[in-house]
Amino acid sequence: MKREQKREQTLQLLLDTTKRLIEEKGCVKTTFGDIMERSGLSKGAIFHYVNGKDELLSLVLQSSMEETDRRFFEAIDEGNPSFQGPMDEIAADLHGLTEPGSVANRIFRYLLGRSEEPGVKEILGDFYNRTVRISADWIKEGQKHSVIPASVDADRTAELFVLLSMGMRMRSGVVDEPRHLTAEDVANFMRRTLQPESDSQGGGAR
């Protein structure tokens, strides 16, 4: 147990250190040497967790999705399940996708620009597939609690939402502010897609 706890603490130190360095220097200028110096870990120690800088960046990117996943399930009230609470957590995350300086957005754009390099395409593919799977799990959880209709195709809808979210991440590095499609617009589109009957009847989400 102590060994596993130490491993988790060391990995969290690596993630936190990398996040701070990217906030300060950006992805390009942050080096493996910077991470070693700031974290106090040797190259060998870091290599117990990742094979290099790109894999470490991918873990930071994944951690942002895992945090949203954690908040989503914490928002589920098993005694009185509703659509609104978990959806609010997703909507809050959407606003972060529009921020140019977001660490996760900066990592995504950095890796996307290098997607033809060996290994980077696989890292992005793993992130994409994992994000689609988690998003589908959210929809299926709503269907299990009868707050999302069974008629909604969870897998196809999840992939549509992921395409939208990744487009927002990419846009954050192209324009300073969205002109027409805001995070709230996307959140409302998701609500209408997931609860079409409530929308057609003019009712609110449960």
RAWOHU-V150676 format. One record per residue. N is the residue number from 1. SS is DSSP state (helix for helix, strand for strand, loop for the rest). Layout:
# RAWOHU-V150676
n=[N & N]
ss=[SS & SS]
This chain:
# RAWOHU-V150676
n=[1 & 2 & 3 & 4 & 5 & 6 & 7 & 8 & 9 & 10 & 11 & 12 & 13 & 14 & 15 & 16 & 17 & 18 & 19 & 20 & 21 & 22 & 23 & 24 & 25 & 26 & 27 & 28 & 29 & 30 & 31 & 32 & 33 & 34 & 35 & 36 & 37 & 38 & 39 & 40 & 41 & 42 & 43 & 44 & 45 & 46 & 47 & 48 & 49 & 50 & 51 & 52 & 53 & 54 & 55 & 56 & 57 & 58 & 59 & 60 & 61 & 62 & 63 & 64 & 65 & 66 & 67 & 68 & 69 & 70 & 71 & 72 & 73 & 74 & 75 & 76 & 77 & 78 & 79 & 80 & 81 & 82 & 83 & 84 & 85 & 86 & 87 & 88 & 89 & 90 & 91 & 92 & 93 & 94 & 95 & 96 & 97 & 98 & 99 & 100 & 101 & 102 & 103 & 104 & 105 & 106 & 107 & 108 & 109 & 110 & 111 & 112 & 113 & 114 & 115 & 116 & 117 & 118 & 119 & 120 & 121 & 122 & 123 & 124 & 125 & 126 & 127 & 128 & 129 & 130 & 131 & 132 & 133 & 134 & 135 & 136 & 137 & 138 & 139 & 140 & 141 & 142 & 143 & 144 & 145 & 146 & 147 & 148 & 149 & 150 & 151 & 152 & 153 & 154 & 155 & 156 & 157 & 158 & 159 & 160 & 161 & 162 & 163 & 164 & 165 & 166 & 167 & 168 & 169 & 170 & 171 & 172 & 173 & 174 & 175 & 176 & 177 & 178 & 179 & 180 & 181 & 182 & 183 & 184 & 185 & 186 & 187 & 188 & 189 & 190 & 191 & 192 & 193 & 194 & 195 & 196 & 197 & 198 & 199 & 200 & 201 & 202 & 203 & 204 & 205 & 206]
ss=[loop & helix & helix & helix & helix & helix & helix & helix & helix & helix & helix & helix & helix & helix & helix & helix & helix & helix & helix & helix & helix & helix & helix & helix & helix & helix & helix & helix & helix & loop & loop & helix & helix & helix & helix & helix & helix & helix & helix & loop & loop & loop & helix & helix & helix & helix & loop & loop & loop & loop & loop & loop & helix & helix & helix & helix & helix & helix & helix & helix & helix & helix & helix & helix & helix & helix & helix & helix & helix & helix & helix & helix & helix & helix & loop & loop & loop & loop & loop & loop & loop & loop & loop & helix & helix & helix & helix & helix & helix & helix & helix & helix & helix & helix & helix & helix & loop & loop & loop & loop & loop & loop & helix & helix & helix & helix & helix & helix & helix & helix & helix & helix & loop & loop & loop & loop & loop & loop & loop & helix & helix & helix & helix & helix & helix & helix & helix & helix & helix & helix & helix & helix & helix & helix & helix & helix & helix & helix & helix & helix & helix & helix & helix & helix & loop & loop & loop & loop & loop & loop & loop & loop & loop & helix & helix & helix & helix & helix & helix & helix & helix & helix & helix & helix & helix & helix & helix & helix & helix & helix & helix & loop & loop & loop & loop & loop & loop & loop & loop & loop & loop & loop & helix & helix & helix & helix & helix & helix & helix & helix & helix & helix & helix & helix & loop & helix & helix & helix & helix & helix & loop & loop & loop & loop & loop & loop]
